[in-house]
Amino acid sequence: MLEWMVWTPPTALVFAGLALLLGAMAVWAKLSPPVARRGFLRIETDRGDRLYIGLIGAAVVLAGWIALTDLSMWLALACALLVVLVIGRWG
């Protein structure tokens, strides 16, 4: 099905996960409208903003990990998820 894009199964899973996450956030926003607040980011953000900033931060962590170290990508993934969770909760 995805052969025309030359995607590997992990790549397809990442994009499917992002699509599910965005869909879940849309449903959550419909059920409970987001409220902007200030956290350690020093700007007013709602949960969608924090998710976006967290995903960008995770991408930076993963790209930096690949550029700077040969350690396991599983550890990089754990660090990236921690970045998303911290920004989402306290950002």
C-alpha positions in Angstrom: 0.0 0.0 0.0 2.8 2.5 0.9 5.4 1.1 -1.5 5.0 4.0 -3.9 6.4 6.3 -1.2 9.2 3.9 -0.3 8.3 4.2 3.4 9.6 1.7 5.9 7.2 0.3 8.4 8.7 2.4 11.2 8.3 5.6 9.2 4.7 4.7 8.4 4.0 4.0 12.1 5.4 7.5 13.1 3.2 9.3 10.6 0.2 7.1 11.6 0.9 7.9 15.2 1.1 11.6 14.5 -2.2 11.5 12.6 -3.9 9.7 15.5 -2.4 12.2 18.0 -3.7 15.1 16.0 -7.1 13.5 15.7 -7.2 12.8 19.5 -6.2 16.4 20.2 -9.0 17.7 17.9 -11.6 15.5 19.7 -10.2 16.7 23.1 -10.4 20.3 22.0 -14.0 19.8 20.9 -15.0 18.2 24.2 -12.9 20.6 26.4 -11.8 23.8 24.8 -8.1 24.5 25.5 -7.2 27.4 27.9 -4.0 29.4 27.4 -1.6 29.7 30.3 2.0 30.6 31.0 4.6 28.0 32.0 8.3 27.9 31.9 8.3 28.8 28.2 7.4 32.3 29.2 4.8 32.7 26.5 1.0 32.1 26.7 0.3 28.6 25.2 -2.6 26.2 25.1 -2.2 22.4 24.9 -2.1 22.4 21.1 0.7 25.0 21.1 2.7 23.0 23.7 2.2 19.8 21.7 3.6 21.5 18.6 6.5 23.0 20.5 7.2 19.7 22.1 7.2 17.8 18.8 9.6 20.3 17.3 11.8 20.0 20.5 11.7 16.2 20.1 12.8 16.5 16.5 15.7 18.7 17.6 16.7 16.1 20.2 16.6 13.3 17.7 18.5 15.1 15.0 21.1 16.3 17.5 21.4 12.8 18.9 22.1 11.4 15.4 24.6 14.2 14.7 26.5 14.1 18.0 26.5 10.5 19.4 26.5 6.9 18.4 24.5 5.8 21.4 21.3 3.8 21.1 18.3 5.5 19.3 16.1 4.0 22.0 17.7 6.2 24.5 17.2 9.2 22.1 13.6 8.3 21.8 13.2 8.2 25.6 14.8 11.7 25.8 12.6 13.0 23.0 9.5 11.7 24.7 10.6 13.2 28.0 11.0 16.6 26.2 7.4 16.3 24.8 6.0 15.4 28.2 7.8 18.1 30.1 6.8 20.8 27.6 3.3 19.5 27.5 2.9 19.5 31.3 4.8 22.5 32.5 5.6 24.5 29.3 
